[in-house]
């Protein structure tokens, strides 16, 4: 019997928020994170003399704001029943994901905790599959 691997992007898992609403999250595979790093990290070389000897130093300039925005856009798939203070629905857009993560400590903590739970669950599933 062959081992089955699902190499497609995860559709995500719904997490209920206490008080109402829910968020669909997925973990980010290494390949997708590499793509984000390619878009947000620029490497540069600097040559300096140290005690008379020339040395080459490599530095990474990271656009952390863009990196976070792309990461959040990937891991937050959707949400339901989110409204603003005027009771208007908050659509799940790239811009709103970023706003929610930077302006709501409660939401950011919920997403981080839920992603940890999801990651732990996926690790246990992978471990169980290896045993079989």
C-alpha positions as CSV (number, residue, x, y, z in Angstrom):
1,X,0.0,0.0,0.0
2,X,1.4,3.4,-1.0
3,X,1.7,6.4,1.3
4,X,-0.6,9.3,0.3
5,X,0.7,12.9,0.4
6,X,-1.5,15.9,-0.1
7,X,0.8,18.6,-1.7
8,X,-1.9,21.1,-2.3
9,X,-2.4,24.3,-0.2
10,X,-4.4,23.7,2.9
11,X,-7.9,25.0,2.7
12,X,-7.7,26.0,6.3
13,X,-9.5,25.3,9.6
14,X,-12.2,27.3,11.3
15,X,-11.6,28.6,14.8
16,X,-14.5,30.1,16.9
17,X,-13.8,33.3,18.7
18,X,-15.3,33.6,22.2
19,X,-18.1,36.2,21.9
20,X,-19.0,35.4,18.3
21,X,-17.4,35.2,14.9
22,X,-14.9,32.8,13.6
23,X,-11.6,32.8,11.6
24,X,-10.4,30.3,9.0
25,X,-6.6,29.8,9.4
26,X,-3.9,27.7,7.7
27,X,-0.3,27.1,8.4
28,X,2.3,28.3,5.9
29,X,4.4,25.7,4.1
30,X,8.2,26.3,3.8
31,X,7.8,26.9,0.0
32,X,5.3,29.7,0.5
33,X,7.4,31.3,3.3
34,X,10.5,31.2,1.0
35,X,8.4,33.1,-1.6
36,X,7.5,35.8,0.9
37,X,11.2,36.1,2.0
38,X,12.2,36.5,-1.7
39,X,9.8,39.5,-1.9
40,X,10.8,41.1,1.4
41,X,14.5,40.4,2.0
42,X,17.4,42.0,0.1
43,X,20.9,40.9,0.6
44,X,23.8,43.2,0.4
45,X,27.5,42.9,0.7
46,X,29.8,45.4,2.5
47,X,33.6,45.2,2.2
48,X,35.6,46.6,5.2
49,X,39.0,46.3,6.5
50,X,39.4,44.8,9.9
51,X,42.8,45.3,11.5
52,X,44.2,45.9,8.0
53,X,42.6,42.7,6.5
54,X,39.8,43.1,4.0
55,X,36.6,41.3,4.9
56,X,33.3,40.7,3.2
57,X,30.2,41.1,5.3
58,X,26.7,40.1,4.2
59,X,23.6,41.9,5.5
60,X,19.9,41.4,5.0
61,X,17.6,44.3,4.7
62,X,14.1,43.1,5.6
63,X,10.9,44.9,4.8
64,X,9.2,43.6,8.0
65,X,5.9,45.4,7.3
66,X,5.5,43.8,3.9
67,X,6.7,40.4,5.2
68,X,4.1,40.5,8.0
69,X,1.4,41.7,5.6
70,X,2.1,38.8,3.1
71,X,2.3,36.3,6.0
72,X,-1.0,37.3,7.5
73,X,-2.6,37.4,4.1
74,X,-1.6,33.7,3.6
75,X,-2.4,32.3,7.0
76,X,-5.8,34.1,7.5
77,X,-8.0,32.6,4.8
78,X,-11.4,34.0,5.8
79,X,-13.5,35.2,8.7
80,X,-17.2,35.5,9.5
81,X,-19.3,37.7,11.6
82,X,-16.8,40.5,12.1
83,X,-18.3,44.0,12.5
84,X,-16.9,47.4,13.3
85,X,-18.1,49.8,16.0
86,X,-21.0,50.9,13.8
87,X,-22.1,47.3,13.2
88,X,-20.9,47.3,9.6
89,X,-19.4,44.0,8.4
90,X,-15.7,43.9,8.1
91,X,-14.8,42.1,4.9
92,X,-11.8,39.7,4.9
93,X,-9.4,41.6,2.7
94,X,-5.6,41.9,2.7
95,X,-5.8,45.4,4.0
96,X,-8.3,44.5,6.8
97,X,-6.2,41.4,7.8
98,X,-3.3,43.8,8.3
99,X,-5.4,46.3,10.3
100,X,-6.8,43.6,12.5
101,X,-3.4,42.2,13.3
102,X,-1.8,45.5,14.1
103,X,-4.7,47.3,15.8
104,X,-6.4,44.5,17.8
105,X,-4.2,42.8,20.4
106,X,-7.0,40.4,21.1
107,X,-7.3,39.3,17.5
108,X,-3.5,39.1,17.0
109,X,-3.2,36.9,20.2
110,X,-6.2,34.8,19.0
111,X,-4.6,34.2,15.6
112,X,-1.2,33.4,17.1
113,X,-2.7,30.9,19.6
114,X,-4.9,29.3,17.0
115,X,-2.0,28.9,14.6
116,X,0.0,27.2,17.4
117,X,-2.8,24.8,18.0
118,X,-3.2,24.1,14.3
119,X,0.6,23.6,13.9
120,X,0.7,21.2,16.9
121,X,-2.3,19.3,15.5
122,X,-0.7,18.9,12.1
123,X,2.6,17.7,13.7
124,X,0.7,15.1,15.6
125,X,-1.1,13.9,12.5
126,X,2.2,13.7,10.6
127,X,3.7,11.7,13.4
128,X,0.8,9.3,13.5
129,X,1.0,8.8,9.7
130,X,4.7,8.0,10.0
131,X,4.0,5.3,12.6
132,X,1.5,3.6,10.3
